[in-house]
Structures are given as C-alpha cells and as structure tokens.
Amino acid sequence: MDPIALNALSPLDGRYAEKADPIRDFLSERALIRYRVLVEVRWLQHLADEPDIRDLAPLESPVKDLLNQIVDGFALEDARRVKALEKTTNHDVKAVEYFLREKLDGVSSRGNALTSFLHFACTSEDINNLAYALMLRDVRQAVLGPALQGLRADLRKLAHDFADLPMLSRTHGQAASPTTLGKEMANFAARIDRQIDLLGTVEIFGKQNGAVGNFNAHAVAYPAVDWIESSARFVRALGLSPALHTTQIEPHDWIAEYCQALVRCNSVVIDLCRDFWGYISLGYFRTRAVPGEVGSSTMPHKVNPIEFENAEGNLGLANALLEHLATKLPISRWQRDLTDSTVLRNLGSAIGYGFIAWQACRRGLARLDADRELIARDLEANPEVLAEAIQTLLRKNGVADGYEQLKALTRGRRVDVATLREFIAAAPLADEDRALLKRLTPATYIGLAAELARRV
C-alpha cells in the first residue's frame, strides 16, 4: 500500500482508496479547485460578452483559447500552485483568483487588461455554490447514476434467472406464503429503479448575485445591465437552474434533496444487504470461495458474506453524513454564517462511503449460487403455508368461518400433508376447487411471482 494511504485518516483515502478513485475527479479538493477555476473563467468570458460592460471588450480568439486551455488543461501542478497561494492568502477562493492573475499576467484583449475583471462583483459564494453544483451534477451523471444502474442490472438478471425458483417466504421471520427467489430480487430491482429516477430529477441550482444576493456591486458598477437576466443566463449556460432569491449563499435546499435522495438509495441497498445476508445464513445462497481467501483466522471452513456486511457498514456511515448534510446545510444565520463551508467539504466522504458500498454489494451478488435442493426441502417441510389457499377457497364457496377453521387447524403447530388432505376431503368445496387444492403444493403455490419477476 502507498505510504500516503497507510497514513490516511479516512478509509476512503486508505483502505478503500482504489475503490473510491472514480469519484476523485469530481469530489476531491483538486476537483473543487478545478471547478472554481472553471466558474471564474466562464464568468470573465460572460462579462466580456455583455455589450453594456464597455470597459471590457469582447475577447479575441487567442484569448478565448487561452482561457479555455486554463480550464481544459487544469493539472495537478495547477492545483498545487493554488494551494501554495492559499498559504499566503489564507483564503481558498482568493487563491484561485490570484492563480488566474498569474496565468493572465500581461494578457489583454482589444487593449483591455483582463485581470481587473477576474472575480468581478463576486463574493466567494458566487464561485463556491456554482462549483459544488457542477461537482454534484457531474458526479451524478458520470459515476453515481451508472453505478446504481449497474446494481439494478445485476438484480434484474438474477430476477430473470431465478424467476421460476419457488422459495418459502418469511414474514415476521416465520414461514409464509411462497414466492420465487427471482421475485424477491425483482422487488429490489424495481425499488432501486425508482430511486435512480428520483435522484436524477433533483434540480440543481446556482446563484451569481453578489455579497448578499442583491447585485449590489453589479448595479453600482454597470446600472445599464439587466443583471437579473444576465445572471440567470450565465447560470443556465453552466447547465444549472438559476436561484434568484438568496442571501450571500445559495440556500442549499437542493443539496438537501440530493442528499436525501442518496439516503433513500442507500436505505434500499441496506435492506437488500440484510435480506441476502439472511438468505445466505439460511443456506438458500452459498458464497463461492475464492482461492487463497481466508474466512476466519481460526475456522478454516468459513466463507463469510463479507461484501454484504462491508456494504451495510459503509452505507450506515454514508447515511449518517448525508442526513447531517441534509438537515444542516439549509440553515444559516442571517445573510450567512460559515458553518456550511466546512460541512460541504464532506460531500466526498458522504457520497464516497455509499459508492464503495454499492460496489461491495455488486461483488457479493456476483459470488452467489442458489442451493435449489435446500430451498425445495424448506418448502416441503412447511405445508402449513397452504392454509391461506384453503381458507380463501372456503370463503369462495360461502363458508363464513373458513379462516377460523384453518386457524384452529394450523396456528402455532406443524401440520403434515396428510392432515391437510384430510381436511380438504371433508370441506364443503366445489369439486373443481377440491381437486385444485389436492394438487397444490408449496412449490406450486407461488401466485404470479414468476411473471412479476420476469416483468422487472
């Protein structure tokens, strides 16, 4: 392991560093600096295109190319330079402005120096809120959405593969009306599918309106500019929705919605992990052994469901952080306090723990084999689950106390097939219903489970 990883305080940068790599381009400190640079450059370009800002002429093509290259070619060394400047400024956004001043030192366009229009009329939050908005938009599109879709696809395949495999259900931990193994996987695939849609519909907002949200500096410098329209156009050009009514900070309500959407995704996966852990414990699934892997330091036989346990633990951490973000970020004293700033820096951790958990869950699913014989034996050993079918057909045939009769016969006791057949033979049923019940077994009493599994 890399010495840096060995010294990491967070497992995301240590033990799980490799698994968290896909989100670093979007949620790391380096990524935050890069997105700030992007926003500063795009704002400068936007100002140059405003005809009523007569002190800054439209940019010439070489200057446009230079500015775009600063954004597109932003490298690790650039991020290090910004951090070096921050040691002097003790202000992260001002360090980005000074970095760009260095890059543009001596550069002009149509005789206009550019550096005086860097960070023009901006408060730091004009840059920060847009940077975080772009980070969360891009990581959702490039990493989180595809990861959840991959998990959904895994479950969909398993649902189809096991659509017809009858399985004993358990409600309250007790034997219940049968289902199929595929149908239970289809349930999770459908739930995750809905959460993917909900996460994708969270609208992402941004603001560019000055120190307390009123365009004070903008209006005093260039009163002829329609700053409300211009700001909205700039935010939309970044691919975001404009937030018009804000204080110094965009209120972060949408970030709360985004975090809560992730909490719901994670909660579904926690439920999945616990159920599959339980099925492994029952023996319905067996985890394939990997050569060289050890399940216990003292018990050589162990093949543990570690991927599901790992996922559940990391999802708990993720949700604890996400729920704090969701309840804290929309709250700020008066026109702003600084409590949101340090909390926002934990978005990478909150999202990262969930992301590595989704991967662990997929690895766990990929190692499962169903024990069809054990599942079948479990069904055969619980014929009392047919009591539901019998009492329902008694109701159909006008027997008002059908439920009570089956309750007296089966509740709290094991009932064998012979006892059920004896009851069916004596029950006041139509011949076709009696014949149906005589043919019925726990393995065939699965309703429309197989069809539902295939439909997902």
DAQUI-V524387 format. One record per residue. N is the residue number from 0. RES is the residue in three letters. PHI is phi in radians with two decimals (999 if undefined). PSI is psi in radians with two decimals (* if undefined). Layout:
n/res/phi/psi
N/RES/PHI/PSI
N/RES/PHI/PSI
//
This chain:
n/res/phi/psi
0/MET/999/2.49
1/ASP/-0.99/2.42
2/PRO/-1.00/-0.60
3/ILE/-1.11/-0.75
4/ALA/-1.15/-0.65
5/LEU/-1.13/-0.49
6/ASN/-1.66/0.02
7/ALA/-1.18/2.47
8/LEU/-1.43/-0.58
9/SER/-1.69/2.36
10/PRO/-1.03/-0.44
11/LEU/-1.11/-0.48
12/ASP/-1.84/0.04
13/GLY/-2.11/-1.76
14/ARG/-0.97/-0.69
15/TYR/-1.82/0.33
16/ALA/-0.98/-0.79
17/GLU/-1.15/-0.69
18/LYS/-1.20/-0.47
19/ALA/-1.54/-0.10
20/ASP/-0.90/-0.74
21/PRO/-1.03/-0.39
22/ILE/-1.67/-0.08
23/ARG/-1.15/-0.60
24/ASP/-1.17/-0.17
25/PHE/-2.09/-0.48
26/LEU/-2.21/0.10
27/SER/-1.47/3.01
28/GLU/-1.07/-0.72
29/ARG/-1.05/-0.74
30/ALA/-1.11/-0.73
31/LEU/-1.04/-0.76
32/ILE/-1.10/-0.76
33/ARG/-1.08/-0.75
34/TYR/-1.19/-0.60
35/ARG/-1.10/-0.75
36/VAL/-1.04/-0.77
37/LEU/-1.01/-0.83
38/VAL/-1.12/-0.77
39/GLU/-1.06/-0.77
40/VAL/-1.16/-0.77
41/ARG/-1.15/-0.58
42/TRP/-1.18/-0.74
43/LEU/-1.05/-0.78
44/GLN/-1.12/-0.67
45/HIS/-1.12/-0.78
46/LEU/-1.05/-0.70
47/ALA/-1.14/-0.40
48/ASP/-1.56/-0.07
49/GLU/-1.45/2.01
50/PRO/-1.12/-0.46
51/ASP/-1.49/-0.03
52/ILE/-1.67/1.50
53/ARG/-1.34/-0.23
54/ASP/-1.50/-0.03
55/LEU/-2.35/1.81
56/ALA/-1.30/2.81
57/PRO/-0.95/2.49
58/LEU/-1.30/2.45
59/GLU/-1.33/2.74
60/SER/-0.97/-0.78
61/PRO/-1.06/-0.61
62/VAL/-1.25/-0.72
63/LYS/-1.02/-0.76
64/ASP/-1.10/-0.71
65/LEU/-1.09/-0.81
66/LEU/-1.10/-0.74
67/ASN/-1.14/-0.61
68/GLN/-1.19/-0.62
69/ILE/-1.02/-0.70
70/VAL/-1.32/-0.93
71/ASP/-1.20/-0.54
72/GLY/-1.73/0.24
73/PHE/-1.01/2.15
74/ALA/-2.09/3.01
75/LEU/-1.01/-0.68
76/GLU/-1.12/-0.59
77/ASP/-1.14/-0.75
78/ALA/-1.09/-0.68
79/ARG/-1.12/-0.65
80/ARG/-1.13/-0.70
81/VAL/-1.09/-0.75
82/LYS/-1.14/-0.59
83/ALA/-1.14/-0.73
84/LEU/-1.14/-0.59
85/GLU/-1.14/-0.47
86/LYS/-1.07/-0.53
87/THR/-1.50/-0.83
88/THR/-1.28/-0.48
89/ASN/0.93/0.56
90/HIS/-2.61/2.02
91/ASP/-1.19/-0.68
92/VAL/-1.30/-0.66
93/LYS/-1.12/-0.57
94/ALA/-1.11/-0.64
95/VAL/-1.13/-0.75
96/GLU/-1.04/-0.78
97/TYR/-1.16/-0.61
98/PHE/-1.03/-0.79
99/LEU/-1.21/-0.58
100/ARG/-1.05/-0.73
101/GLU/-1.08/-0.76
102/LYS/-1.14/-0.54
103/LEU/-1.84/0.16
104/ASP/-1.01/2.12
105/GLY/1.47/-0.05
106/VAL/-1.55/2.32
107/SER/-2.36/2.88
108/SER/-2.38/2.09
109/ARG/0.93/0.67
110/GLY/1.46/-0.04
111/ASN/-1.69/2.20
112/ALA/-1.19/2.45
113/LEU/-1.61/-0.47
114/THR/-1.11/-0.51
115/SER/-1.25/-0.30
116/PHE/-1.73/0.07
117/LEU/-1.19/2.37
118/HIS/1.03/0.53
119/PHE/-1.18/2.21
120/ALA/1.07/0.29
121/CYS/-1.68/2.55
122/THR/-1.72/2.83
123/SER/-0.97/-0.62
124/GLU/-1.21/-0.39
125/ASP/-1.08/-0.59
126/ILE/-1.46/-0.82
127/ASN/-1.10/-0.82
128/ASN/-1.11/-0.62
129/LEU/-1.27/-0.64
130/ALA/-1.10/-0.83
131/TYR/-1.13/-0.66
132/ALA/-1.07/-0.76
133/LEU/-1.18/-0.67
134/MET/-1.04/-0.85
135/LEU/-1.25/-0.61
136/ARG/-1.10/-0.83
137/ASP/-1.24/-0.68
138/VAL/-1.21/-0.57
139/ARG/-1.10/-0.78
140/GLN/-1.28/-0.74
141/ALA/-1.54/-0.51
142/VAL/-2.19/-0.97
143/LEU/-1.19/-0.82
144/GLY/-1.02/-0.90
145/PRO/-1.05/-0.63
146/ALA/-1.14/-0.77
147/LEU/-1.18/-0.66
148/GLN/-1.13/-0.61
149/GLY/-1.13/-0.74
150/LEU/-1.11/-0.76
151/ARG/-1.05/-0.74
152/ALA/-1.10/-0.69
153/ASP/-1.04/-0.80
154/LEU/-1.19/-0.66
155/ARG/-1.08/-0.76
156/LYS/-1.10/-0.79
157/LEU/-1.11/-0.66
158/ALA/-1.06/-0.74
159/HIS/-1.26/-0.71
160/ASP/-1.08/-0.65
161/PHE/-1.93/0.38
162/ALA/-0.99/-0.64
163/ASP/-1.77/0.15
164/LEU/-1.55/1.82
165/PRO/-1.10/2.54
166/MET/-2.59/2.49
167/LEU/-1.21/2.28
168/SER/-1.45/2.88
169/ARG/-2.42/2.06
170/THR/-1.97/2.33
171/HIS/1.02/0.43
172/GLY/1.38/0.01
173/GLN/-1.88/2.75
174/ALA/-0.99/2.34
175/ALA/-2.45/3.09
176/SER/-0.90/2.35
177/PRO/-1.11/2.77
178/THR/-2.35/-2.84
179/THR/-2.16/2.68
180/LEU/-1.04/-0.69
181/GLY/-1.12/-0.66
182/LYS/-1.08/-0.67
183/GLU/-1.20/-0.57
184/MET/-1.25/-0.63
185/ALA/-1.08/-0.63
186/ASN/-0.98/-0.81
187/PHE/-1.23/-0.66
188/ALA/-1.06/-0.74
189/ALA/-1.17/-0.69
190/ARG/-1.15/-0.78
191/ILE/-1.13/-0.66
192/ASP/-0.99/-0.78
193/ARG/-1.15/-0.71
194/GLN/-1.19/-0.58
195/ILE/-1.05/-0.78
196/ASP/-1.08/-0.77
197/LEU/-1.15/-0.71
198/LEU/-1.08/-0.72
199/GLY/-1.21/-0.36
200/THR/-1.63/-0.02
201/VAL/-1.12/2.07
202/GLU/-1.37/2.33
203/ILE/-1.84/2.14
204/PHE/-1.88/2.76
205/GLY/-2.61/2.72
206/LYS/-2.27/2.59
207/GLN/-2.53/1.38
208/ASN/-2.49/0.29
209/GLY/1.62/-2.95
210/ALA/-1.12/-0.60
211/VAL/-2.31/0.33
212/GLY/1.50/0.26
213/ASN/-2.00/0.09
214/PHE/1.05/0.58
215/ASN/-0.99/-0.98
216/ALA/-1.17/-0.66
217/HIS/-1.01/-0.88
218/ALA/-1.19/-0.61
219/VAL/-1.28/-0.51
220/ALA/-1.39/-0.79
221/TYR/-2.41/1.38
222/PRO/-1.14/-0.32
223/ALA/-1.34/-0.30
224/VAL/-1.37/2.35
225/ASP/-1.40/1.52
226/TRP/-1.18/-0.55
227/ILE/-1.11/-0.81
228/GLU/-1.20/-0.72
229/SER/-1.12/-0.76
230/SER/-1.10/-0.76
231/ALA/-1.10/-0.69
232/ARG/-1.13/-0.69
233/PHE/-1.11/-0.80
234/VAL/-1.12/-0.73
235/ARG/-1.12/-0.63
236/ALA/-1.10/-0.43
237/LEU/-1.42/-0.10
238/GLY/1.55/0.39
239/LEU/-2.10/2.91
240/SER/-1.66/2.31
241/PRO/-1.22/2.38
242/ALA/-1.83/1.91
243/LEU/-1.45/-0.75
244/HIS/-1.73/1.79
245/THR/-2.47/2.97
246/THR/-1.67/-2.50
247/GLN/-1.11/-0.52
248/ILE/-1.94/2.57
249/GLU/-1.11/2.38
250/PRO/-1.20/-0.11
251/HIS/1.23/0.20
252/ASP/-1.07/-0.66
253/TRP/-1.20/-0.55
254/ILE/-1.16/-0.65
255/ALA/-1.06/-0.75
256/GLU/-1.10/-0.71
257/TYR/-1.10/-0.81
258/CYS/-1.13/-0.72
259/GLN/-1.17/-0.58
260/ALA/-1.11/-0.70
261/LEU/-1.18/-0.65
262/VAL/-1.03/-0.75
263/ARG/-1.13/-0.75
264/CYS/-0.98/-0.85
265/ASN/-1.13/-0.63
266/SER/-1.14/-0.67
267/VAL/-1.09/-0.74
268/VAL/-1.22/-0.61
269/ILE/-1.05/-0.80
270/ASP/-1.04/-0.74
271/LEU/-1.04/-0.86
272/CYS/-1.05/-0.72
273/ARG/-1.19/-0.70
274/ASP/-1.13/-0.79
275/PHE/-1.20/-0.63
276/TRP/-0.98/-0.76
277/GLY/-1.14/-0.72
278/TYR/-1.14/-0.63
279/ILE/-1.15/-0.72
280/SER/-1.09/-0.66
281/LEU/-1.25/-0.33
282/GLY/1.65/0.02
283/TYR/-1.11/-0.62
284/PHE/-2.05/2.59
285/ARG/-2.12/2.40
286/THR/-1.52/2.15
287/ARG/-1.09/2.32
288/ALA/-1.30/2.50
289/VAL/-1.84/2.21
290/PRO/-0.94/2.32
291/GLY/1.55/-0.30
292/GLU/-1.35/2.57
293/VAL/-2.03/2.33
294/GLY/-1.68/-0.39
295/SER/-2.73/2.54
296/SER/-1.31/-0.20
297/THR/-2.26/-0.38
298/MET/-1.93/1.73
299/PRO/-1.11/-0.37
300/HIS/-1.37/-0.23
301/LYS/-1.24/2.31
302/VAL/-2.21/1.71
303/ASN/-1.58/2.66
304/PRO/-1.40/0.95
305/ILE/-1.15/-0.54
306/GLU/-1.14/-0.70
307/PHE/-1.23/-0.62
308/GLU/-1.20/-0.75
309/ASN/-1.04/-0.79
310/ALA/-1.08/-0.80
311/GLU/-1.06/-0.75
312/GLY/-1.11/-0.78
313/ASN/-1.24/-0.55
314/LEU/-1.17/-0.60
315/GLY/-1.10/-0.75
316/LEU/-1.09/-0.79
317/ALA/-1.01/-0.84
318/ASN/-1.19/-0.58
319/ALA/-1.07/-0.78
320/LEU/-1.21/-0.77
321/LEU/-1.11/-0.69
322/GLU/-1.18/-0.64
323/HIS/-1.14/-0.77
324/LEU/-1.03/-0.74
325/ALA/-1.18/-0.58
326/THR/-1.61/-0.42
327/LYS/-1.54/-0.78
328/LEU/-1.06/-0.62
329/PRO/-1.28/-0.04
330/ILE/-1.91/2.13
331/SER/-2.57/2.37
332/ARG/-1.21/2.26
333/TRP/0.82/-2.29
334/GLN/-1.37/-0.28
335/ARG/2.96/2.59
336/ASP/-2.18/3.10
337/LEU/-1.68/0.09
338/THR/-1.17/-0.44
339/ASP/-1.24/-0.51
340/SER/-1.07/-0.89
341/THR/-1.25/-0.54
342/VAL/-1.20/-0.74
343/LEU/-1.02/-0.52
344/ARG/-1.16/-0.18
345/ASN/-1.68/0.13
346/LEU/-1.01/-0.70
347/GLY/-1.07/-0.71
348/SER/-1.20/-0.79
349/ALA/-1.05/-0.79
350/ILE/-1.33/-0.63
351/GLY/-1.09/-0.75
352/TYR/-1.09/-0.69
353/GLY/-1.17/-0.73
354/PHE/-1.09/-0.79
355/ILE/-1.22/-0.47
356/ALA/-1.21/-0.69
357/TRP/-1.06/-0.71
358/GLN/-1.10/-0.74
359/ALA/-1.08/-0.73
360/CYS/-1.06/-0.75
361/ARG/-1.12/-0.69
362/ARG/-1.11/-0.68
363/GLY/-1.10/-0.77
364/LEU/-1.10/-0.64
365/ALA/-1.20/-0.29
366/ARG/-1.77/0.14
367/LEU/-1.60/2.42
368/ASP/-2.18/2.34
369/ALA/-1.43/2.37
370/ASP/-1.62/1.57
371/ARG/-1.10/-0.65
372/GLU/-1.16/-0.77
373/LEU/-1.15/-0.72
374/ILE/-1.06/-0.75
375/ALA/-1.13/-0.74
376/ARG/-1.08/-0.67
377/ASP/-1.12/-0.68
378/LEU/-1.12/-0.84
379/GLU/-1.09/-0.50
380/ALA/-1.40/-0.06
381/ASN/-2.27/1.04
382/PRO/-1.13/-0.30
383/GLU/-1.07/-0.28
384/VAL/-1.19/-0.20
385/LEU/-1.37/-0.11
386/ALA/-1.00/-0.60
387/GLU/-1.06/-0.82
388/ALA/-1.10/-0.75
389/ILE/-1.12/-0.85
390/GLN/-1.16/-0.53
391/THR/-1.19/-0.73
392/LEU/-1.25/-0.51
393/LEU/-1.09/-0.76
394/ARG/-1.04/-0.79
395/LYS/-0.99/-0.61
396/ASN/-1.59/0.25
397/GLY/1.47/0.23
398/VAL/-1.52/1.84
399/ALA/-1.15/-0.57
400/ASP/-1.82/0.52
401/GLY/-1.01/-0.74
402/TYR/-1.06/-0.81
403/GLU/-1.13/-0.61
404/GLN/-1.12/-0.77
405/LEU/-1.25/-0.54
406/LYS/-1.10/-0.78
407/ALA/-1.12/-0.57
408/LEU/-1.36/-0.61
409/THR/-2.10/-0.40
410/ARG/-1.17/2.19
411/GLY/1.32/0.23
412/ARG/-2.48/2.73
413/ARG/-1.47/2.35
414/VAL/-2.16/2.32
415/ASP/-1.58/3.00
416/VAL/-1.12/-0.67
417/ALA/-1.07/-0.72
418/THR/-1.11/-0.75
419/LEU/-1.13/-0.74
420/ARG/-1.14/-0.64
421/GLU/-1.10/-0.74
422/PHE/-1.11/-0.76
423/ILE/-1.11/-0.70
424/ALA/-1.09/-0.58
425/ALA/-1.63/-0.16
426/ALA/-1.32/2.59
427/PRO/-1.37/1.38
428/LEU/-2.10/2.65
429/ALA/-1.11/2.64
430/ASP/-1.00/-0.74
431/GLU/-1.16/-0.60
432/ASP/-1.24/-0.67
433/ARG/-1.12/-0.75
434/ALA/-1.12/-0.71
435/LEU/-1.05/-0.81
436/LEU/-1.15/-0.59
437/LYS/-1.16/-0.56
438/ARG/-1.41/-0.37
439/LEU/-1.24/2.38
440/THR/-2.25/2.85
441/PRO/-0.96/-0.57
442/ALA/-1.29/-0.40
443/THR/-1.76/-0.14
444/TYR/-1.57/1.22
445/ILE/-2.10/0.15
446/GLY/0.99/-2.31
447/LEU/-1.82/0.42
448/ALA/-1.01/-0.77
449/ALA/-1.13/-0.73
450/GLU/-1.13/-0.73
451/LEU/-1.09/-0.67
452/ALA/-1.13/-0.73
453/ARG/-1.25/-0.42
454/ARG/-1.33/-0.32
455/VAL/-1.19/*
//
